[in-house]
Amino acid sequence: MLQVSILREQRDRIIKGLEKRRLKDAATLVDQVINLDQSRRDTQKQADDLKAKSNAEARRIGELMKAGKADEANTLRTAIASEKDQLKSLEQKLTGLEEALKVHLYKIPNVPAEKVPAGGGADDNITVHEHGSMPQLGADALPHWELIKKYDIIDFDLGIKITGAGFPVYKGKGAKLQRALINFFLDEAEKAGYREMLPPIVVNEASGYGTGQLPDKEGQMYFVQEDGLYLIPTAEVPITNLYRDVMLTEGQLPVKNVGYTPCFRREAGSWGAHVRGLNRLHQFDKVEIVQVRKAEESYQTLDEMCAHVQGLLEKLELPYRKLLLCGGDMGFNSAMTYDMEVFAAAQQRWLEVSSVSNFEAYQSNRLKLRYKNKEGKTELLHTLNGSALALPRIVAGILENNQTPDGIKIPNVLVPYCGFDKIS
């Protein structure tokens, strides 16, 4: 969440930045926080002043008793008793104001970086890079949801039988291809200096709030009512929460972690041709890279993380494009996001396979993730993460783009991981 001091001191800049998201009530939201914070500060001062007055009076009682002025001492005791009631009332008010302030802060998304274009949706995103040639397929080319049936490698009907729609079963070479991609992505991340983590795939409420999935994405997360736990929508949540309430040292920076997990998303309301087959699932596998950096390093790091993801796509021989997302198409927590999209030739459409984002201090302020600089001053760190990569649409692109009359050709880089060079 945004820091109250920044909202108070840079009100106009914050509102202007939030308007890039087409957030119509930006000024109202910001002013509500500023006003609540002023009330909180005023109430805190009243409480502090009253507490100081009562303490001074308590010391005065002792002096009066020593001087034999019992009546005056008793009068002060009565006044102190009344002040204690007032103080209790002020403390209750302060608790309510602090809770209201937190709730209002949760409603304000991150401020887009200066480079981020204004816009309301995908049509306002900017293509900043394209790589690779579009595969030329024959007239009999099949979309991946037909190919998986033809070669019996992924079964949606079995998934429906044992769970429900959006939970496919990977079979034979389909399962091996999935495992090959996971291992390839993890190995490439390790070469790039990331430390592998294998976190839990359920998290508590504090973790959800820590990285900003709650309350923003509450309706999109699977919730285990009896235990108060959420199934993770991405490995970003547990991996970043490893550093919740942590004070890092200079020597521990930068933090570079990678993790593979299943991910779970309800995707409520999703329908239509764009979500067929592997295009959108309720459960899917993803390898996630996460970094924690000093503020002055975070945007160079964002570029480096994008380059890592682009390198994976190039090694997989997949045509892709890199998009700078506009304010209205970015995630709630992000200050800047680049999407990578792969071209799926049989569908003749682009499929998002990765988002790489810089959250600046938005998450770390919630997480209380800080470090002490060389001067001993405490500062918030910046958090970044990216899909490297999400598997379903990568698999869709590989299947569709590499189909031949003799079967589906496996990208060369994956052959040592798969143990085969063709699905037939």
C-alpha positions as CSV (number, residue, x, y, z in Angstrom):
1,M,0.0,0.0,0.0
2,L,1.0,3.6,-0.4
3,Q,2.7,5.4,2.4
4,V,0.5,7.9,4.2
5,S,3.3,10.5,4.3
6,I,3.7,10.4,0.5
7,L,-0.1,10.7,0.0
8,R,-0.1,13.7,2.3
9,E,3.1,15.4,1.0
10,Q,2.6,14.6,-2.7
11,R,-1.1,14.6,-3.1
12,D,-1.4,16.2,-6.5
13,R,1.3,13.9,-8.0
14,I,-0.4,10.8,-6.6
15,I,-3.8,11.8,-7.9
16,K,-2.4,12.6,-11.4
17,G,-0.6,9.2,-11.4
18,L,-3.7,7.3,-10.4
19,E,-5.7,8.9,-13.1
20,K,-3.6,7.0,-15.6
21,R,-5.5,4.0,-14.4
22,R,-8.8,5.7,-15.3
23,L,-9.5,5.7,-11.5
24,K,-12.4,8.3,-11.5
25,D,-12.5,8.7,-7.7
26,A,-8.8,9.0,-7.2
27,A,-9.0,12.5,-5.5
28,T,-11.8,11.3,-3.2
29,L,-9.9,8.2,-2.1
30,V,-6.7,10.1,-1.5
31,D,-8.4,12.9,0.4
32,Q,-10.3,10.4,2.6
33,V,-6.9,8.9,3.7
34,I,-5.4,12.4,4.3
35,N,-8.4,13.4,6.4
36,L,-8.5,10.2,8.4
37,D,-4.8,10.5,9.0
38,Q,-5.2,14.0,10.2
39,S,-8.0,12.9,12.6
40,R,-5.7,10.1,13.8
41,R,-2.8,12.4,14.4
42,D,-5.1,14.9,16.3
43,T,-6.6,12.2,18.4
44,Q,-3.1,10.8,19.2
45,K,-2.0,14.2,20.3
46,Q,-5.0,14.6,22.5
47,A,-4.3,11.2,24.1
48,D,-0.6,12.0,24.6
49,D,-1.3,15.4,26.1
50,L,-4.0,14.0,28.5
51,K,-1.6,11.1,29.5
52,A,1.2,13.6,30.2
53,K,-1.2,15.8,32.2
54,S,-2.5,12.8,34.3
55,N,1.1,11.6,35.0
56,A,2.1,15.1,36.2
57,E,-1.0,15.2,38.4
58,A,-0.2,11.8,39.8
59,R,3.3,13.0,40.8
60,R,1.7,16.1,42.3
61,I,-0.5,13.9,44.6
62,G,2.5,12.5,46.3
63,E,3.9,16.0,46.9
64,L,0.6,17.2,48.3
65,M,0.3,14.2,50.7
66,K,3.8,14.9,52.0
67,A,2.8,18.5,52.5
68,G,-0.3,17.5,54.5
69,K,-2.7,18.7,51.8
70,A,-4.9,15.7,51.7
71,D,-8.0,17.5,50.4
72,E,-6.2,18.9,47.4
73,A,-4.7,15.5,46.8
74,N,-8.1,13.9,46.8
75,T,-9.5,16.5,44.4
76,L,-6.6,15.6,42.0
77,R,-7.4,11.9,42.4
78,T,-11.0,12.6,41.3
79,A,-9.7,14.6,38.3
80,I,-7.3,11.7,37.3
81,A,-10.1,9.2,37.5
82,S,-12.2,11.3,35.1
83,E,-9.2,11.7,32.8
84,K,-8.6,8.0,32.7
85,D,-12.2,7.6,31.3
86,Q,-11.5,10.3,28.7
87,L,-8.2,8.6,27.8
88,K,-9.9,5.2,27.4
89,S,-12.5,6.9,25.0
90,L,-9.7,8.5,23.0
91,E,-7.8,5.2,22.7
92,Q,-10.9,3.5,21.4
93,K,-11.4,6.3,18.9
94,L,-7.8,6.0,17.9
95,T,-8.1,2.3,17.3
96,G,-11.2,2.9,15.1
97,L,-9.4,5.6,13.1
98,E,-6.3,3.4,12.5
99,E,-8.5,0.5,11.3
100,A,-10.5,2.9,9.0
101,L,-7.2,4.3,7.7
102,K,-5.9,0.9,6.9
103,V,-9.2,-0.1,5.1
104,H,-9.0,3.1,3.0
105,L,-5.4,2.6,2.1
106,Y,-6.2,-0.9,0.8
107,K,-8.6,0.7,-1.7
108,I,-5.9,2.7,-3.4
109,P,-3.9,0.9,-6.1
110,N,-0.2,1.6,-6.7
111,V,0.7,4.7,-8.6
112,P,1.9,4.0,-12.2
113,A,5.5,5.0,-13.0
114,E,6.1,8.0,-15.1
115,K,6.9,5.9,-18.2
116,V,3.5,4.0,-18.0
117,P,1.0,5.3,-20.5
118,A,-2.5,6.3,-19.5
119,G,-5.3,4.0,-20.7
120,G,-8.3,2.0,-19.8
121,G,-7.5,-1.5,-21.2
122,A,-5.5,-3.7,-23.5
123,D,-6.1,-1.5,-26.5
124,D,-3.9,1.2,-24.9
125,N,-0.9,-1.1,-24.2
126,I,2.3,-0.3,-26.2
127,T,4.2,-3.0,-28.2
128,V,7.9,-2.3,-27.4
129,H,9.5,-5.3,-29.0
130,E,8.7,-8.3,-31.3
131,H,10.8,-11.3,-32.0
132,G,10.5,-14.3,-34.4
133,S,8.6,-15.2,-37.5
134,M,5.0,-16.3,-37.5
135,P,4.7,-20.0,-38.4
136,Q,3.0,-20.8,-41.7
137,L,0.7,-23.7,-41.1
138,G,-1.3,-25.7,-43.6
139,A,-5.1,-25.4,-44.0
140,D,-5.5,-28.6,-42.0
141,A,-3.7,-27.2,-38.9
142,L,-5.4,-27.8,-35.6
143,P,-5.7,-25.7,-32.5
144,H,-4.1,-27.2,-29.4
145,W,-7.4,-28.4,-27.9
146,E,-7.8,-30.7,-30.9
147,L,-4.1,-31.7,-31.0
148,I,-4.2,-32.9,-27.4
149,K,-7.1,-35.2,-28.3
150,K,-5.4,-36.5,-31.4
151,Y,-2.2,-37.4,-29.6
152,D,-3.9,-38.3,-26.2
153,I,-1.6,-36.1,-24.1
154,I,-4.0,-33.9,-22.1
155,D,-7.5,-34.9,-21.1
156,F,-10.0,-32.3,-20.0
157,D,-12.9,-34.8,-19.7
158,L,-11.0,-36.8,-17.0
159,G,-10.3,-33.6,-15.2
160,I,-14.0,-32.8,-15.2
161,K,-14.7,-36.3,-13.9
162,I,-12.5,-36.1,-10.9
163,T,-12.6,-32.3,-10.2
164,G,-14.4,-30.0,-12.6
165,A,-13.8,-27.8,-15.6
166,G,-10.4,-26.1,-15.8
167,F,-8.5,-28.9,-14.1
168,P,-6.9,-31.0,-16.9
169,V,-5.1,-34.3,-16.6
170,Y,-1.7,-34.5,-18.3
171,K,-0.9,-37.9,-19.8
172,G,2.2,-39.7,-21.2
173,K,4.2,-37.3,-23.3
174,G,2.0,-34.4,-22.2
175,A,3.0,-35.0,-18.6
176,K,6.7,-35.4,-19.6
177,L,6.6,-32.2,-21.6
178,Q,5.1,-30.3,-18.6
179,R,7.8,-31.7,-16.3
180,A,10.5,-30.9,-18.9
181,L,9.4,-27.2,-19.1
182,I,9.4,-26.9,-15.3
183,N,12.9,-28.3,-15.0
184,F,14.2,-26.2,-17.9
185,F,12.8,-23.0,-16.5
186,L,14.2,-23.8,-13.0
187,D,17.7,-24.6,-14.4
188,E,17.8,-21.4,-16.5
189,A,16.8,-19.4,-13.4
190,E,19.5,-21.0,-11.3
191,K,22.1,-20.1,-14.0
192,A,20.9,-16.5,-13.7
193,G,21.7,-16.5,-10.0
194,Y,18.2,-17.3,-8.6
195,R,17.9,-19.5,-5.5
196,E,15.2,-22.1,-5.7
197,M,12.5,-22.2,-3.1
198,L,9.7,-24.8,-2.7
199,P,7.0,-22.9,-0.7
200,P,3.6,-24.0,0.6
201,I,0.8,-23.7,-1.9
202,V,-1.7,-22.5,0.7
203,V,-1.2,-19.2,2.6
204,N,-2.9,-17.5,5.6
205,E,-4.8,-14.2,5.4
206,A,-1.7,-12.1,6.5
207,S,0.2,-13.4,3.5
208,G,-2.6,-12.5,1.2
209,Y,-2.7,-9.0,2.6
210,G,1.1,-8.8,2.6
211,T,1.4,-9.1,-1.2
212,G,-1.9,-7.3,-2.0
213,Q,-4.0,-10.2,-3.3
214,L,-6.3,-9.4,-0.4
215,P,-8.7,-7.6,-0.4
216,D,-8.3,-6.9,-4.1
217,K,-8.5,-10.4,-5.5
218,E,-10.4,-12.1,-2.7
219,G,-13.2,-13.4,-5.1
220,Q,-10.6,-14.9,-7.4
221,M,-8.9,-17.0,-4.8
222,Y,-9.9,-20.5,-3.6
223,F,-10.6,-20.3,0.2
224,V,-10.5,-23.2,2.7
225,Q,-13.1,-21.9,5.2
226,E,-12.4,-24.3,8.1
227,D,-8.7,-23.4,8.2
228,G,-8.8,-19.8,7.1
229,L,-6.3,-20.6,4.3
230,Y,-6.1,-19.6,0.6
231,L,-4.8,-21.6,-2.3
232,I,-2.1,-19.5,-3.9
233,P,-2.8,-17.8,-7.3
234,T,1.0,-17.5,-7.9
235,A,4.3,-18.5,-6.2
236,E,4.9,-14.7,-5.7
237,V,2.6,-14.8,-2.7
238,P,4.5,-17.3,-0.5
239,I,8.0,-16.5,-1.8
240,T,7.6,-12.7,-1.2
241,N,6.0,-13.3,2.2
242,L,9.2,-15.1,3.3
243,Y,10.4,-11.6,4.0
244,R,7.3,-10.2,5.8
245,D,8.3,-8.3,8.9
246,V,12.0,-8.7,8.0
247,M,14.8,-6.2,8.4
248,L,17.5,-7.2,5.8
249,T,21.1,-6.1,5.9
250,E,23.1,-4.7,3.0
251,G,24.9,-8.1,2.8
252,Q,21.7,-10.0,2.2
253,L,20.8,-7.9,-0.9
254,P,19.8,-8.5,-3.6
255,V,17.3,-11.2,-2.9
256,K,16.8,-13.4,-6.0
257,N,14.4,-16.4,-5.6
258,V,12.7,-18.7,-8.0
259,G,10.0,-21.2,-7.3
260,Y,7.8,-23.7,-9.1
261,T,4.3,-24.3,-7.8
262,P,0.8,-25.2,-9.0
263,C,-1.4,-22.1,-9.1
264,F,-5.1,-21.8,-8.5
265,R,-7.5,-19.2,-9.8
266,R,-11.3,-19.3,-9.8
267,E,-11.4,-17.0,-12.9
268,A,-15.1,-16.2,-12.0
269,G,-17.0,-15.1,-15.1
270,S,-14.5,-16.3,-17.6
271,W,-16.1,-17.7,-20.8
272,G,-15.9,-17.6,-24.6
273,A,-13.5,-18.9,-27.3
274,H,-10.5,-17.0,-25.8
275,V,-10.6,-19.4,-22.8
276,R,-10.8,-22.7,-24.6
277,G,-8.4,-25.5,-23.9
278,L,-5.2,-24.4,-22.1
279,N,-5.9,-20.7,-22.6
280,R,-7.4,-20.4,-19.2
281,L,-7.4,-22.9,-16.3
282,H,-8.3,-23.0,-12.7
283,Q,-5.2,-25.0,-11.9
284,F,-1.9,-24.6,-13.7
285,D,1.8,-24.8,-13.2
286,K,4.1,-21.8,-13.2
287,V,7.7,-21.0,-12.4
288,E,8.1,-17.6,-10.8
289,I,11.1,-15.3,-10.3
290,V,11.1,-12.9,-7.4
291,Q,13.6,-10.1,-6.5
292,V,13.9,-7.8,-3.6
293,R,16.1,-4.7,-4.4
294,K,17.1,-1.3,-3.3
295,A,14.9,1.5,-4.7
296,E,17.6,2.9,-6.9
297,E,18.2,-0.6,-8.6
298,S,14.7,-1.7,-9.2
299,Y,14.0,-0.4,-12.7
300,Q,17.3,-1.8,-14.1
301,T,16.3,-5.1,-12.4
302,L,12.9,-5.0,-14.1
303,D,14.7,-4.8,-17.5
304,E,17.0,-7.6,-16.5
305,M,14.1,-9.8,-15.5
306,C,12.3,-9.1,-18.8
307,A,15.5,-10.1,-20.7
308,H,15.6,-13.4,-18.8
309,V,12.0,-14.2,-19.8
310,Q,12.6,-13.1,-23.4
311,G,15.7,-15.4,-23.4
312,L,13.5,-18.4,-22.4
313,L,11.1,-17.7,-25.2
314,E,13.8,-17.4,-27.8
315,K,15.4,-20.7,-26.6
316,L,12.0,-22.3,-27.1
317,E,11.8,-20.8,-30.6
318,L,8.5,-19.2,-30.0
319,P,7.6,-15.9,-31.7
320,Y,6.7,-13.3,-29.0
321,R,6.0,-9.7,-28.4
322,K,6.7,-7.5,-25.3
323,L,4.0,-5.0,-24.2
324,L,4.3,-2.1,-21.8
325,L,0.9,-2.1,-20.0
326,C,-1.1,1.0,-19.7
327,G,-2.3,2.2,-16.3
328,G,-5.8,0.7,-16.7
329,D,-4.5,-2.8,-17.6
330,M,-1.9,-3.2,-14.9
331,G,-2.4,-5.2,-11.7
332,F,-3.5,-3.4,-8.6
333,N,-0.1,-3.6,-6.9
334,S,2.1,-2.8,-9.9
335,A,3.9,0.5,-10.7
336,M,5.1,-0.9,-14.1
337,T,4.4,-4.1,-15.9
338,Y,5.6,-5.7,-19.1
339,D,3.6,-8.6,-20.6
340,M,5.2,-11.2,-22.9
341,E,2.8,-12.7,-25.4
342,V,3.4,-15.8,-27.6
343,F,1.8,-16.1,-31.0
344,A,-0.3,-19.3,-31.3
345,A,-0.4,-20.0,-35.1
346,A,-3.5,-22.3,-35.3
347,Q,-5.6,-19.8,-33.2
348,Q,-4.0,-16.8,-35.0
349,R,-3.9,-14.9,-31.7
350,W,-1.4,-13.7,-29.1
351,L,-1.4,-15.5,-25.7
352,E,0.0,-13.9,-22.6
353,V,2.6,-16.1,-21.0
354,S,4.3,-13.8,-18.6
355,S,3.9,-10.6,-16.6
356,V,7.0,-9.0,-15.2
357,S,6.3,-6.2,-12.7
358,N,8.0,-3.7,-10.4
359,F,5.9,-3.0,-7.3
360,E,8.3,-0.4,-6.0
361,A,7.6,0.0,-2.2
362,Y,3.9,-0.8,-2.5
363,Q,4.2,-4.4,-1.3
364,S,7.1,-3.8,1.1
365,N,5.1,-1.2,2.9
366,R,2.5,-3.8,3.6
367,L,5.0,-6.4,4.4
368,K,7.2,-4.1,6.5
369,L,10.1,-5.3,4.4
370,R,13.0,-3.0,5.1
371,Y,16.8,-2.7,5.3
372,K,19.4,-0.5,7.0
373,N,21.5,1.4,4.6
374,K,25.2,2.2,5.2
375,E,24.3,5.3,7.2
376,G,22.1,3.2,9.5
377,K,18.8,4.6,8.2
378,T,15.9,2.3,7.7
379,E,14.4,2.2,4.2
380,L,11.7,0.3,2.4
381,L,12.9,-2.1,-0.3
382,H,11.4,-2.6,-3.7
383,T,9.8,-6.0,-4.8
384,L,9.6,-7.4,-8.3
385,N,8.3,-10.6,-9.8
386,G,7.7,-12.3,-13.1
387,S,6.4,-15.5,-14.7
388,A,9.3,-17.4,-16.0
389,L,7.2,-19.0,-17.2
390,A,3.5,-19.9,-16.9
391,L,3.1,-23.3,-18.6
392,P,-0.4,-23.7,-20.2
393,R,-0.1,-21.2,-23.0
394,I,3.6,-22.1,-23.5
395,V,2.4,-25.6,-24.1
396,A,-0.4,-24.4,-26.4
397,G,2.1,-22.4,-28.5
398,I,4.5,-25.3,-28.8
399,L,1.8,-27.7,-29.8
400,E,0.2,-25.4,-32.4
401,N,3.3,-23.8,-33.9
402,N,5.3,-27.1,-34.2
403,Q,2.7,-29.4,-35.6
404,T,3.7,-31.3,-38.7
405,P,2.1,-34.1,-40.8
406,D,4.4,-36.5,-38.8
407,G,3.6,-35.1,-35.3
408,I,4.6,-32.3,-33.0
409,K,8.3,-31.3,-33.0
410,I,9.8,-30.7,-29.6
411,P,12.0,-27.5,-29.3
412,N,15.6,-28.5,-29.4
413,V,16.4,-27.1,-26.0
414,L,13.7,-29.4,-24.4
415,V,14.8,-32.7,-26.0
416,P,17.4,-33.5,-23.3
417,Y,14.7,-32.9,-20.7
418,C,11.9,-34.8,-22.5
419,G,13.9,-37.8,-23.7
420,F,12.0,-37.5,-27.1
421,D,12.0,-35.1,-30.0
422,K,8.5,-35.6,-31.3
423,I,5.0,-36.3,-30.1
424,S,3.3,-38.6,-32.5
